[in-house]
Amino acid sequence: MPEMTEILIKVRGSSSVELPPEIGVAHAEIWSAGASPEVAMDRVQRDLARMRQKLERLQEDGVVDRFVVQQVRTSVGPDHEVDDDRPWREEEESPAIVHRASVWLRAEFVDFDALAVWVGRSATEDGCLVNGLSWQLRTESRRAVEREVRQDAVRDARVRAQDYADALDLGTLSVRCINDVGVGRDIRLQSGFSSGPEMASATYSAPELAFTPDDITVFAEVEAAFTVGP
């Protein structure tokens, strides 16, 4: 009787879990412009110091987990507020040169009501742009759910492969190899504090805001090969 050859079954398994976000990250910019770099830098440093004090108080209150401030950057260029829509311009009417200074910061809020108040107030301050929000999970939550979806993806692959084997009356499978395609997180972005998907700056006349972020989807996918045979 001829010996049965080994049969290889290759499948792909996947799994996903949806969880409400636990952290709201505000992305903001503090900027200034002046006739000299010293003027622009001085104002940015003053505004940044005030913002740091506010965020430190919120951190002490337990509503901000942490915040990160980047290094202040400077640039120089024409004053874009000059009216360039006129059909003609005298040569001597070239735009004035202005110096700009800016610093980016991100603050991670665990209290979404406090986040809404902070965004509403900060977005109305002169020299402050709130560019958008992103929604995340805590590190420990993310690691736990990523482990869960990885294991579920492997189990899904095994069930798929066994279904093929059962359809052909091949018997029990043995795993040959597993390839980790990857684990991903669908990080939710909220910009302009509306339904638009693009990051945008926003200015508000009132601080009354409320955020209802969508759930975050964590997913995993694997490729696996199983064998049946002698």
N, C-alpha and C positions, 0 to 999 in steps of 0.2 A: 504493500500500500504506500503510495507516494506521501512523503512528509509534507505537512501543511506549512506553507510559507507564512512569514510574519506579515500582518496587515497593519498599516500605519493610518491612524485617523487624526487629522489636524483640525482643530476648532479654535474659535475665539470666544472667550467668556467676558462678561461685563457685569457691573453692579453700580448703583448710584443711591445716594441718600440726600434728602433735602433737610436742611436745618435752618432755623432762624439765626440771623447774624447776632453776634455777641459784642462786637466792637464796631463803632462808627468812626472812620478816620476822616478828619477834615484837612483839606489841602488849601493852604492860604499863602498869600504873598504880601509882604510889606514893601512899599516902594516910595521913592521920592525923586524929584527932579529939581535942579537948581542951576544957577549960573556958574557954579564951581563944584568940583567933586567934594570939597569940604562941606559945603552947604547941604548937598544931597545926602552925604554920609551921616552928617550930624543928625538930620531929621530921622533917617531910618533907624539909627542907633537909639534915639529917644523913643520912637514908636515901638521898636522891638523890646526895649526894656519894660515898657508898660505892658505889652502883650505877655512877656514872660512872667511878670508878676501876677497877671490874671490867671494864666495857665497853672502856675505854681499853687495858687490858692485852690483852684479846681482840683488839682492833684491831691492836695492835702485833704480836701473834702471827699475824695474817693470817687469822683465822677470822671476824672481823666486818669487813664492808666499810665501813659507816658507821652512826652512830646519831644520832637526833634527839630532843631533849628540849624539850617545850613549856613555856610559862610556868606557874609555880605559880598555882593558882586557889584561892580561899577561898570558903566559904559558911557560913551559920549556920542552924540549925533544931532541931527537937525531937530528943531522943535516941530513936531508933527501937528501942533495945534494951529500953525500958520495956515491961512486960507489958501489952498493950492488950486481951488476950483475956478479961479479967475482965468479968462481966456488969454491974458497977457500978463507979463511981469517984467518990471524993470530989472536990469541986471543987479543993481545995488540993493534990490529987495530980497536977496537970498535969505532963507530961513535962519533964524538965530540958532546958535549951537548951545545945547543944554547937556548937562551932566546928570546921569541917572544912577541911582543906587537901589538895589532890591535884595531881599532875602526871602527864601522859601521856608515854610515850616509845615509840619504835619502834627496833628494832635489826635491821639487815640482816646475816644470817649467810650465809657462803659454805660453811661446814663444817656439815653437818646433824647430825653426831655431837656437835659442840660445842654446837650449838643445843639438842639434846635434853638435854644435861647442864645447860645454863644455865636452860632452862625448868623442869626438875625441881627444881633448887635454889632458883630465884627464887620459884616458886609456893609453896614451903613457908615462906618468910620472912614474918614478921609485918609487915603494912602494905604488902605487895606483891601485886598481882593480875595474873596473866598471862591476858589476855582472849582471846587467840587467835593464830593464825598465818595468814599469807598466803604464797603461793608465786609467785615471779616469775622472769622471764628477765633477764639482764644487758641493759643498754641497747643495746649493739652487736649482741647476738644478736637482740633484739626488732626492731631496725630492719632487719637483714638478712632475717629471715624474713618481715616484713611486706612488704618489697619483692618477695620471691619469690612470696608468695600473691597480691599485687595483679596481677603479671604473669600468673600462672597463671589468675587469674579472667578476665582479658581474653582469653587464648587459649581458655578454655572457652567464653566467649560467642561468639567467632568460629566455633568448631567447631559450636556449636549452630545458629547462623544459617546456616552453609554446609549443614548437614544439611537444613534446610528448603528452601534454594535447590535443592539436588540433587534433592530429592523432586519438585520442580516443574520440573526441567530449566531452571533460570533462569540457570545459569552462575556466573561468579565474582562475589564480593561486593566492594563498596567501603564502607568505614566512613563513617558519617555523624556520629555523636557517641557519646561514652562518658560515663556518669554514675557517679561514684564513690559507691556506696551507703555504703561504709565498711569499715574494718578493725577487727577486735575481738580481744580477748584474753580467754580464759576464765580469769580469775584464780582460782586454787584457794584456798579458805579452809578452815582446820582450826581448830575451836573446841572447847574442853574436851578436846582431844586424844583424841577418839573419833570416831564416825561422824556425830554430830549436825551439821546444817548451820548452826545459829544460833550467833552469837558468845556466849560465856559465860565467866564466870570459873571458875577451877579451883583446888583445893587438893590437894596430894599429900603423902603421908607418906614417899615414897621418890623419889630423883632418877633412877631408872633408866627412861628413856623411849627410844623409837625411833620415828622418823617415816618413813613410806613414802608420800610425796605422789603423787597422780596426775599424769599428764602435763598440760601446758598446751596448750590448743588455740588456735592463731592462725588466724583466718579472714578472708577478704575477699570482697566481693560487688560486682559492677558491673552497671549496666544499659547496654546498647549498642544502637545502631540501625545497620543496614547497608542498603545500597541495591543493586538490580540494575536495569539498564536502560541506555538510551543515554547 
